[in-house]
Amino acid sequence: MSAWLDAFVPIFGLLALGAALRRGLLRDDAVWAGMERLVFWVLLPCLIVNALAAIDLRALPVGGLAAAFWGALSLGTALSVGLARALRQDHAAMTSVLQGGIRFNNLMGFAIAGAIWGAPGLALAAVATGLIVPFVQAVATVAFALGGERRVTAFGVARQVGLNPLILACLIGFAAGALGGLPPGLAPTVRGLGQASVALGLLCVGAALTLKGLGDRIGVQAATAALKLGIMPAATWLVAAALGLGPLPTAVAVLFMALPTAATSYVMARAMGGDARLMAAITTSEHIAAMATLPIWVWLLTRA
């Protein structure tokens, strides 16, 4: 019971604290924008590099994890688009349903994996991030471009994915691990920066959540949440079982597919011509629903 409290109380407590700080002590948007950039460009990449530099990549079932993630994400992409069309949503709204159906809050994933499964869980969480981010980034970029005036090019998609700091962090972490780890002096610096990422990042996520618009297209929100928090982890579990992945890789894979969508989905929707209002509502409703669904998935995974 204490392990569960240690895993979930800090996560949802930090989300609530971030929301309270945003509406009380720290109301300046520039403060939160700066912290979000710090987490995305520096702190979270350091967490990934530190986790990957300490492991032997050859000992991990990377191929099996890739097949499980990409298979489930391909299904999720098709279901998200089909769901939006079935609910008669326009292209902008479809991109919000798509982001709500396949993107993930990796900060919550790192926090839970570390609290429940320790260092091995963090290492697999870093691998999961490296496998999921390129897929969802490419799919979302293409989806937005298809509804706009700019032509989609393979180079443009590859450039956006390749410049993502989380992808670069995975490459650096894998390289450092192959070379025997980070050098003395640099290792504790990277580790310290990485440790700050989860708490500060979850505060930023909480600050970004808003109750405004939750009454907008409730059916679309509910269907998207059911897809992301129910169907996606179940499909991942089935694929992982079919591939014969071990208990811990399967648990981390299912956990990451059970996470609510990324808070930055709203930023992407607003910047690229999506339905930002619907995206904000989906992001908040999925995080609220995840308070009930995530503990259930972790309970099932720890009993399997």
C-alpha positions in Angstrom: 0.0 0.0 0.0 2.8 2.4 0.8 4.4 1.8 -2.6 1.1 2.9 -4.2 0.8 6.0 -2.1 4.4 6.8 -2.9 3.7 6.4 -6.6 0.4 8.2 -7.0 0.0 10.8 -4.2 3.1 12.8 -5.3 1.9 12.8 -9.0 -1.6 14.0 -8.5 -0.5 16.1 -5.6 2.0 18.0 -7.8 -0.6 18.4 -10.5 -3.0 20.0 -8.0 -0.3 22.1 -6.5 0.7 23.4 -10.0 -2.9 24.3 -10.7 -3.1 26.1 -7.4 0.1 28.0 -7.9 -0.9 29.1 -11.4 -4.1 30.6 -10.0 -2.5 32.1 -6.8 1.2 32.6 -6.2 2.5 32.4 -9.8 0.0 34.0 -12.1 2.5 35.2 -14.7 2.2 33.2 -17.9 5.9 34.0 -18.7 7.0 32.1 -15.6 5.3 28.9 -16.6 6.4 29.2 -20.2 10.0 29.5 -19.1 9.7 26.5 -16.8 8.1 24.5 -19.5 11.0 25.2 -21.9 13.5 24.4 -19.1 11.9 21.0 -18.5 11.5 20.2 -22.2 14.9 21.3 -23.4 17.1 20.6 -20.4 15.8 18.7 -17.4 13.8 15.9 -19.0 16.6 15.2 -21.6 19.0 14.9 -18.7 16.7 12.4 -17.0 16.6 10.3 -20.2 20.4 10.5 -20.7 21.1 9.5 -17.1 18.7 6.5 -17.3 20.1 5.2 -20.6 23.8 5.8 -19.9 23.7 3.3 -17.0 22.2 0.4 -18.9 23.4 -2.2 -21.5 21.1 -1.7 -24.4 21.8 -5.2 -25.6 20.1 -6.6 -22.5 16.8 -4.9 -23.2 14.1 -6.2 -25.6 14.2 -3.1 -27.7 12.8 -4.8 -30.8 9.9 -6.3 -28.9 9.1 -3.0 -27.3 9.2 -1.2 -30.6 6.8 -3.7 -32.2 4.4 -3.5 -29.2 4.5 0.3 -29.2 4.3 0.9 -32.9 1.6 -1.7 -33.4 -0.6 -0.2 -30.7 0.1 3.3 -31.9 -0.8 2.4 -35.5 -4.1 1.0 -34.2 -4.6 4.0 -32.1 -4.0 6.4 -35.0 -6.6 4.5 -37.2 -9.1 4.4 -34.3 -8.7 8.1 -33.5 -9.2 9.2 -37.1 -12.2 6.8 -37.4 -13.7 8.0 -34.1 -13.5 11.7 -35.2 -15.1 10.9 -38.5 -17.8 8.8 -36.8 -18.6 11.7 -34.5 -18.7 14.1 -37.5 -15.8 16.3 -36.4 -14.0 18.5 -38.8 -10.3 18.2 -39.6 -9.1 20.6 -36.8 -11.1 18.6 -34.2 -9.8 15.4 -35.7 -6.3 16.4 -34.9 -7.3 17.0 -31.3 -8.9 13.6 -31.0 -5.7 12.1 -32.6 -3.4 13.8 -30.1 -5.7 12.8 -27.3 -5.6 9.2 -28.6 -1.9 8.6 -29.1 0.2 11.2 -27.3 1.3 10.6 -23.6 2.4 12.5 -20.5 5.9 10.9 -20.1 6.6 12.8 -16.9 3.8 10.8 -15.2 5.3 7.7 -16.7 8.8 8.3 -15.3 7.3 9.1 -11.9 5.3 5.9 -11.7 7.9 3.7 -13.3 10.6 4.9 -10.9 8.3 4.7 -7.8 7.0 1.2 -8.6 10.0 -0.5 -10.4 13.0 1.6 -9.5 16.0 2.0 -11.7 15.1 -0.8 -14.2 11.7 0.9 -14.6 13.3 4.2 -15.3 15.6 2.7 -17.9 12.7 1.1 -19.7 10.7 4.3 -19.4 13.5 6.1 -21.2 13.5 3.5 -24.0 9.7 3.8 -24.2 10.1 7.5 -24.7 12.6 7.1 -27.4 10.4 4.7 -29.3 7.0 6.5 -28.8 8.1 10.1 -29.4 9.2 9.8 -33.0 6.1 7.9 -34.0 3.6 10.3 -32.4 5.6 13.4 -33.5 5.6 12.3 -37.1 1.9 11.3 -37.2 0.8 14.5 -35.5 2.9 16.6 -37.9 1.5 14.9 -41.0 -2.1 15.2 -39.6 -1.8 18.9 -39.1 -0.1 19.4 -42.5 -2.8 17.5 -44.4 -5.4 20.1 -43.2 -3.3 23.1 -44.0 -1.8 24.8 -47.0 1.7 23.6 -46.6 2.8 20.5 -48.5 3.9 17.5 -46.4 7.5 16.5 -47.1 9.5 13.6 -45.8 12.4 15.9 -45.1 10.2 18.3 -43.1 8.8 15.5 -40.9 12.2 14.0 -40.4 13.7 17.4 -39.5 11.0 18.1 -36.9 11.4 14.6 -35.3 15.2 14.7 -35.5 15.4 18.0 -33.7 13.2 16.9 -30.8 15.3 17.2 -27.6 13.9 13.9 -26.3 15.0 12.0 -29.4 18.4 13.6 -29.2 18.6 12.7 -25.5 17.9 9.1 -26.3 20.7 9.0 -28.9 23.1 10.6 -26.5 22.1 8.2 -23.7 22.5 5.1 -25.9 25.9 6.3 -27.1 27.0 7.0 -23.5 25.9 3.6 -22.4 27.8 2.0 -25.2 30.9 3.8 -24.1 30.6 2.7 -20.5 28.5 5.6 -19.0 28.9 9.3 -18.4 32.3 10.5 -17.3 33.0 11.5 -13.7 31.9 15.0 -12.9 29.4 15.1 -15.7 27.4 12.1 -14.4 26.3 13.7 -11.1 25.5 17.0 -12.9 23.2 15.2 -15.4 21.7 13.1 -12.7 20.9 16.2 -10.5 19.3 18.0 -13.4 17.3 14.9 -14.4 16.0 14.5 -10.8 14.5 18.0 -10.9 12.5 17.3 -14.1 9.6 15.2 -12.8 8.6 17.5 -9.9 8.9 20.7 -11.9 7.4 19.2 -15.0 4.3 17.9 -13.1 3.8 21.4 -11.6 3.9 22.8 -15.1 1.3 20.2 -16.3 -1.0 21.0 -13.4 -0.7 24.7 -14.2 -1.6 24.1 -17.8 -4.8 22.2 -17.0 -8.0 24.2 -17.1 -11.6 23.5 -16.4 -12.8 25.9 -19.1 -14.4 24.2 -22.0 -15.0 20.8 -20.2 -18.6 21.1 -21.2 -17.7 21.3 -24.9 -18.4 18.1 -26.9 -18.6 15.9 -23.8 -19.2 12.8 -26.0 -16.0 13.4 -28.0 -14.0 13.9 -24.8 -15.4 10.7 -23.2 -14.8 8.6 -26.4 -11.3 9.9 -26.7 -10.5 9.2 -23.0 -11.9 5.7 -23.4 -9.7 5.1 -26.4 -6.5 6.5 -24.7 -7.0 5.2 -21.2 -8.7 1.9 -21.9 -8.3 0.5 -25.4 -4.7 1.6 -26.0 -3.2 -0.1 -22.9 -5.3 -3.2 -23.5 -4.1 -3.5 -27.1 -0.5 -3.0 -26.0 -0.8 -5.7 -23.4 -2.2 -8.1 -26.0 0.6 -7.3 -28.4 3.3 -7.6 -25.7 1.9 -11.0 -24.7 1.8 -12.2 -28.2 5.5 -11.1 -28.6 6.5 -12.9 -25.4 7.9 -9.8 -23.7 8.9 -10.2 -20.1 6.8 -9.0 -17.1 8.7 -5.7 -16.5 9.0 -4.6 -20.2 5.3 -5.5 -20.6 4.3 -3.5 -17.5 6.2 -0.4 -18.6 4.8 -0.6 -22.1 1.3 -0.9 -20.9 1.8 1.9 -18.4 3.1 4.3 -21.0 0.1 3.6 -23.2 -2.3 4.1 -20.3 -1.0 7.7 -19.6 -3.2 10.7 -20.4 -2.2 12.9 -23.4 0.7 15.4 -23.1 -0.1 18.8 -21.8 1.9 20.2 -24.8 -0.8 18.9 -27.1 -2.7 22.2 -26.5 0.4 24.2 -27.5 0.8 22.2 -30.7 -3.0 22.5 -31.6 -2.9 26.3 -31.1 0.4 26.7 -33.1 -0.6 24.5 -36.0 -4.2 25.4 -36.6 -5.9 22.6 -34.6 -9.0 22.8 -32.4 -7.2 24.2 -29.3 -10.4 24.5 -27.3 -11.3 20.9 -27.7 -7.6 19.9 -27.1 -7.6 21.7 -23.8 -10.8 20.0 -22.7 -9.5 16.6 -23.8 -6.2 17.1 -21.9 -7.9 18.1 -18.7 -10.6 15.4 -18.8 -8.1 12.7 -19.5 -5.9 13.7 -16.6 -9.0 13.7 -14.3 -10.1 10.3 -15.6 -6.5 9.0 -15.2 -6.8 9.5 -11.4 -9.1 6.4 -11.5 -7.7 4.4 -14.4 -4.0 4.6 -13.8 -4.1 2.9 -10.4 -6.3 0.2 -11.8 -3.8 -0.5 -14.6 -0.8 -0.6 -12.3 -2.7 -2.9 -9.9 -3.4 -5.3 -12.8 0.2 -5.1 -14.0 1.7 -5.8 -10.5 -0.6 -8.8 -10.1 0.2 -10.3 -13.5 
